């Protein structure tokens, strides 16, 4: 995969399969961006790994976080 990337040879099938395998073997994946987008666009709640409970962020009209 490294050689293909260095030579500019597209390998989308292999890259996707490798990323899928990495996801399966990881204990925890970084999903902060995905959770933030779900919360912003759909008013979903999310859980955190550092605190117990369910959270929802309030967003202002300028798309900044509003203190609760």
N, CA, C and O atoms as a GROMACS GRO file, in nm:
protein
  272
    1UNK      N    1   0.082  -0.118   0.000
    1UNK     CA    2   0.000   0.000   0.000
    1UNK      C    3   0.087   0.125   0.000
    1UNK      O    4   0.056   0.222  -0.069
    2UNK      N    5   0.194   0.124   0.076
    2UNK     CA    6   0.283   0.241   0.081
    2UNK      C    7   0.346   0.265  -0.055
    2UNK      O    8   0.354   0.379  -0.100
    3UNK      N    9   0.391   0.158  -0.119
    3UNK     CA   10   0.454   0.171  -0.250
    3UNK      C   11   0.354   0.225  -0.352
    3UNK      O   12   0.389   0.312  -0.432
    4UNK      N   13   0.232   0.175  -0.350
    4UNK     CA   14   0.130   0.223  -0.443
    4UNK      C   15   0.104   0.371  -0.421
    4UNK      O   16   0.091   0.447  -0.518
    5UNK      N   17   0.098   0.413  -0.297
    5UNK     CA   18   0.074   0.555  -0.266
    5UNK      C   19   0.191   0.640  -0.312
    5UNK      O   20   0.171   0.746  -0.371
    6UNK      N   21   0.313   0.594  -0.287
    6UNK     CA   22   0.432   0.670  -0.327
    6UNK      C   23   0.442   0.683  -0.479
    6UNK      O   24   0.488   0.785  -0.530
    7UNK      N   25   0.397   0.580  -0.552
    7UNK     CA   26   0.404   0.582  -0.698
    7UNK      C   27   0.281   0.648  -0.761
    7UNK      O   28   0.274   0.663  -0.883
    8UNK      N   29   0.185   0.687  -0.678
    8UNK     CA   30   0.065   0.751  -0.731
    8UNK      C   31  -0.031   0.655  -0.796
    8UNK      O   32  -0.112   0.695  -0.880
    9UNK      N   33  -0.024   0.528  -0.760
    9UNK     CA   34  -0.114   0.427  -0.816
    9UNK      C   35  -0.236   0.416  -0.726
    9UNK      O   36  -0.222   0.384  -0.607
   10UNK      N   37  -0.355   0.442  -0.780
   10UNK     CA   38  -0.474   0.432  -0.695
   10UNK      C   39  -0.502   0.286  -0.654
   10UNK      O   40  -0.495   0.195  -0.737
   11UNK      N   41  -0.532   0.268  -0.528
   11UNK     CA   42  -0.563   0.135  -0.476
   11UNK      C   43  -0.684   0.146  -0.383
   11UNK      O   44  -0.674   0.109  -0.266
   12UNK      N   45  -0.798   0.197  -0.433
   12UNK     CA   46  -0.911   0.222  -0.344
   12UNK      C   47  -0.969   0.097  -0.279
   12UNK      O   48  -1.008   0.100  -0.162
   13UNK      N   49  -0.974  -0.012  -0.352
   13UNK     CA   50  -1.028  -0.136  -0.294
   13UNK      C   51  -0.943  -0.187  -0.180
   13UNK      O   52  -0.996  -0.226  -0.075
   14UNK      N   53  -0.814  -0.186  -0.198
   14UNK     CA   54  -0.723  -0.233  -0.095
   14UNK      C   55  -0.724  -0.139   0.025
   14UNK      O   56  -0.725  -0.183   0.140
   15UNK      N   57  -0.725  -0.009  -0.002
   15UNK     CA   58  -0.726   0.090   0.107
   15UNK      C   59  -0.853   0.078   0.190
   15UNK      O   60  -0.848   0.086   0.312
   16UNK      N   61  -0.966   0.058   0.124
   16UNK     CA   62  -1.092   0.044   0.195
   16UNK      C   63  -1.093  -0.083   0.279
   16UNK      O   64  -1.138  -0.082   0.394
   17UNK      N   65  -1.044  -0.192   0.224
   17UNK     CA   66  -1.039  -0.318   0.298
   17UNK      C   67  -0.946  -0.307   0.419
   17UNK      O   68  -0.977  -0.359   0.526
   18UNK      N   69  -0.835  -0.238   0.401
   18UNK     CA   70  -0.741  -0.220   0.512
   18UNK      C   71  -0.803  -0.134   0.622
   18UNK      O   72  -0.788  -0.164   0.740
   19UNK      N   73  -0.872  -0.027   0.584
   19UNK     CA   74  -0.937   0.059   0.682
   19UNK      C   75  -1.048  -0.016   0.756
   19UNK      O   76  -1.066   0.002   0.876
   20UNK      N   77  -1.121  -0.101   0.685
   20UNK     CA   78  -1.227  -0.180   0.748
   20UNK      C   79  -1.166  -0.276   0.851
   20UNK      O   80  -1.218  -0.288   0.962
   21UNK      N   81  -1.058  -0.342   0.814
   21UNK     CA   82  -0.991  -0.434   0.906
   21UNK      C   83  -0.938  -0.360   1.029
   21UNK      O   84  -0.950  -0.409   1.142
   22UNK      N   85  -0.880  -0.242   1.008
   22UNK     CA   86  -0.831  -0.162   1.121
   22UNK      C   87  -0.945  -0.126   1.215
   22UNK      O   88  -0.927  -0.126   1.337
   23UNK      N   89  -1.062  -0.097   1.160
   23UNK     CA   90  -1.179  -0.066   1.242
   23UNK      C   91  -1.226  -0.185   1.323
   23UNK      O   92  -1.270  -0.168   1.436
   24UNK      N   93  -1.216  -0.303   1.268
   24UNK     CA   94  -1.258  -0.423   1.340
   24UNK      C   95  -1.167  -0.456   1.458
   24UNK      O   96  -1.214  -0.501   1.562
   25UNK      N   97  -1.041  -0.433   1.441
   25UNK     CA   98  -0.946  -0.472   1.546
   25UNK      C   99  -0.920  -0.363   1.649
   25UNK      O  100  -0.852  -0.388   1.749
   26UNK      N  101  -0.972  -0.243   1.627
   26UNK     CA  102  -0.952  -0.134   1.722
   26UNK      C  103  -1.051  -0.146   1.838
   26UNK      O  104  -1.169  -0.176   1.817
   27UNK      N  105  -1.003  -0.123   1.959
   27UNK     CA  106  -1.090  -0.128   2.075
   27UNK      C  107  -1.184  -0.010   2.078
   27UNK      O  108  -1.302  -0.023   2.113
   28UNK      N  109  -1.133   0.107   2.041
   28UNK     CA  110  -1.215   0.227   2.039
   28UNK      C  111  -1.168   0.316   1.924
   28UNK      O  112  -1.048   0.337   1.908
   29UNK      N  113  -1.261   0.367   1.845
   29UNK     CA  114  -1.226   0.452   1.731
   29UNK      C  115  -1.259   0.598   1.762
   29UNK      O  116  -1.351   0.625   1.839
   30UNK      N  117  -1.186   0.692   1.702
   30UNK     CA  118  -1.218   0.834   1.722
   30UNK      C  119  -1.341   0.872   1.641
   30UNK      O  120  -1.336   0.876   1.518
   31UNK      N  121  -1.448   0.900   1.709
   31UNK     CA  122  -1.573   0.934   1.641
   31UNK      C  123  -1.623   1.072   1.681
   31UNK      O  124  -1.741   1.101   1.666
   32UNK      N  125  -1.535   1.155   1.733
   32UNK     CA  126  -1.578   1.286   1.782
   32UNK      C  127  -1.640   1.370   1.672
   32UNK      O  128  -1.743   1.434   1.694
   33UNK      N  129  -1.581   1.372   1.553
   33UNK     CA  130  -1.636   1.453   1.444
   33UNK      C  131  -1.772   1.401   1.402
   33UNK      O  132  -1.865   1.480   1.380
   34UNK      N  133  -1.786   1.270   1.390
   34UNK     CA  134  -1.914   1.212   1.352
   34UNK      C  135  -2.020   1.243   1.456
   34UNK      O  136  -2.132   1.280   1.420
   35UNK      N  137  -1.988   1.230   1.583
   35UNK     CA  138  -2.084   1.260   1.688
   35UNK      C  139  -2.122   1.408   1.688
   35UNK      O  140  -2.238   1.441   1.708
   36UNK      N  141  -2.026   1.496   1.666
   36UNK     CA  142  -2.055   1.639   1.662
   36UNK      C  143  -2.148   1.673   1.546
   36UNK      O  144  -2.239   1.754   1.562
   37UNK      N  145  -2.125   1.613   1.431
   37UNK     CA  146  -2.212   1.639   1.316
   37UNK      C  147  -2.352   1.586   1.340
   37UNK      O  148  -2.450   1.652   1.307
   38UNK      N  149  -2.363   1.467   1.396
   38UNK     CA  150  -2.496   1.412   1.428
   38UNK      C  151  -2.569   1.502   1.526
   38UNK      O  152  -2.688   1.527   1.510
   39UNK      N  153  -2.498   1.552   1.627
   39UNK     CA  154  -2.560   1.636   1.727
   39UNK      C  155  -2.602   1.770   1.666
   39UNK      O  156  -2.711   1.820   1.695
   40UNK      N  157  -2.517   1.828   1.581
   40UNK     CA  158  -2.546   1.958   1.523
   40UNK      C  159  -2.662   1.952   1.424
   40UNK      O  160  -2.752   2.035   1.430
   41UNK      N  161  -2.661   1.856   1.334
   41UNK     CA  162  -2.760   1.851   1.227
   41UNK      C  163  -2.889   1.780   1.266
   41UNK      O  164  -2.994   1.808   1.207
   42UNK      N  165  -2.885   1.691   1.362
   42UNK     CA  166  -3.004   1.615   1.392
   42UNK      C  167  -3.051   1.619   1.534
   42UNK      O  168  -3.146   1.550   1.571
   43UNK      N  169  -2.986   1.700   1.617
   43UNK     CA  170  -3.022   1.712   1.758
   43UNK      C  171  -3.018   1.577   1.829
   43UNK      O  172  -3.100   1.551   1.917
   44UNK      N  173  -2.923   1.493   1.791
   44UNK     CA  174  -2.903   1.365   1.858
   44UNK      C  175  -2.823   1.388   1.986
   44UNK      O  176  -2.756   1.490   2.001
   45UNK      N  177  -2.830   1.296   2.074
   45UNK     CA  178  -2.747   1.301   2.193
   45UNK      C  179  -2.623   1.216   2.172
   45UNK      O  180  -2.616   1.139   2.076
   46UNK      N  181  -2.528   1.229   2.260
   46UNK     CA  182  -2.406   1.150   2.251
   46UNK      C  183  -2.357   1.117   2.391
   46UNK      O  184  -2.396   1.181   2.488
   47UNK      N  185  -2.272   1.016   2.399
   47UNK     CA  186  -2.211   0.976   2.525
   47UNK      C  187  -2.062   1.010   2.518
   47UNK      O  188  -2.004   1.016   2.410
   48UNK      N  189  -2.004   1.030   2.633
   48UNK     CA  190  -1.862   1.060   2.640
   48UNK      C  191  -1.790   0.948   2.712
   48UNK      O  192  -1.850   0.874   2.791
   49UNK      N  193  -1.662   0.934   2.685
   49UNK     CA  194  -1.583   0.830   2.751
   49UNK      C  195  -1.525   0.879   2.884
   49UNK      O  196  -1.484   0.798   2.967
   50UNK      N  197  -1.522   1.010   2.903
   50UNK     CA  198  -1.464   1.064   3.026
   50UNK      C  199  -1.566   1.098   3.133
   50UNK      O  200  -1.529   1.124   3.248
   51UNK      N  201  -1.696   1.100   3.099
   51UNK     CA  202  -1.801   1.131   3.196
   51UNK      C  203  -1.922   1.044   3.169
   51UNK      O  204  -1.951   1.009   3.054
   52UNK      N  205  -1.993   1.009   3.277
   52UNK     CA  206  -2.115   0.930   3.263
   52UNK      C  207  -2.230   1.018   3.217
   52UNK      O  208  -2.232   1.138   3.243
   53UNK      N  209  -2.326   0.956   3.150
   53UNK     CA  210  -2.446   1.028   3.110
   53UNK      C  211  -2.458   1.048   2.961
   53UNK      O  212  -2.371   1.008   2.883
   54UNK      N  213  -2.568   1.110   2.923
   54UNK     CA  214  -2.596   1.142   2.784
   54UNK      C  215  -2.593   1.292   2.769
   54UNK      O  216  -2.644   1.364   2.856
   55UNK      N  217  -2.534   1.342   2.661
   55UNK     CA  218  -2.513   1.485   2.643
   55UNK      C  219  -2.575   1.532   2.513
   55UNK      O  220  -2.591   1.456   2.418
   56UNK      N  221  -2.610   1.660   2.511
   56UNK     CA  222  -2.656   1.727   2.389
   56UNK      C  223  -2.602   1.869   2.394
   56UNK      O  224  -2.618   1.937   2.496
   57UNK      N  225  -2.540   1.914   2.289
   57UNK     CA  226  -2.483   2.048   2.283
   57UNK      C  227  -2.583   2.142   2.220
   57UNK      O  228  -2.644   2.110   2.118
   58UNK      N  229  -2.600   2.259   2.280
   58UNK     CA  230  -2.687   2.362   2.224
   58UNK      C  231  -2.604   2.447   2.127
   58UNK      O  232  -2.492   2.488   2.161
   59UNK      N  233  -2.657   2.474   2.008
   59UNK     CA  234  -2.584   2.549   1.906
   59UNK      C  235  -2.653   2.682   1.882
   59UNK      O  236  -2.776   2.688   1.873
   60UNK      N  237  -2.576   2.789   1.870
   60UNK     CA  238  -2.629   2.922   1.843
   60UNK      C  239  -2.650   2.942   1.693
   60UNK      O  240  -2.613   2.857   1.612
   61UNK      N  241  -2.711   3.056   1.658
   61UNK     CA  242  -2.736   3.087   1.518
   61UNK      C  243  -2.610   3.101   1.435
   61UNK      O  244  -2.612   3.079   1.314
   62UNK      N  245  -2.500   3.137   1.500
   62UNK     CA  246  -2.373   3.149   1.428
   62UNK      C  247  -2.293   3.019   1.431
   62UNK      O  248  -2.174   3.017   1.399
   63UNK      N  249  -2.360   2.911   1.470
   63UNK     CA  250  -2.301   2.777   1.475
   63UNK      C  251  -2.192   2.762   1.580
   63UNK      O  252  -2.102   2.680   1.567
   64UNK      N  253  -2.201   2.842   1.684
   64UNK     CA  254  -2.109   2.827   1.796
   64UNK      C  255  -2.182   2.760   1.910
   64UNK      O  256  -2.304   2.761   1.917
   65UNK      N  257  -2.105   2.702   2.000
   65UNK     CA  258  -2.161   2.632   2.113
   65UNK      C  259  -2.218   2.733   2.214
   65UNK      O  260  -2.153   2.831   2.248
   66UNK      N  261  -2.341   2.706   2.261
   66UNK     CA  262  -2.408   2.795   2.355
   66UNK      C  263  -2.401   2.732   2.494
   66UNK      O  264  -2.439   2.616   2.509
   67UNK      N  265  -2.355   2.805   2.594
   67UNK     CA  266  -2.350   2.748   2.730
   67UNK      C  267  -2.490   2.713   2.778
   67UNK      O  268  -2.585   2.788   2.756
   68UNK      N  269  -2.503   2.599   2.842
   68UNK     CA  270  -2.635   2.554   2.889
   68UNK      C  271  -2.672   2.620   3.019
   68UNK      O  272  -2.779   2.594   3.073
   0.00000   0.00000   0.00000
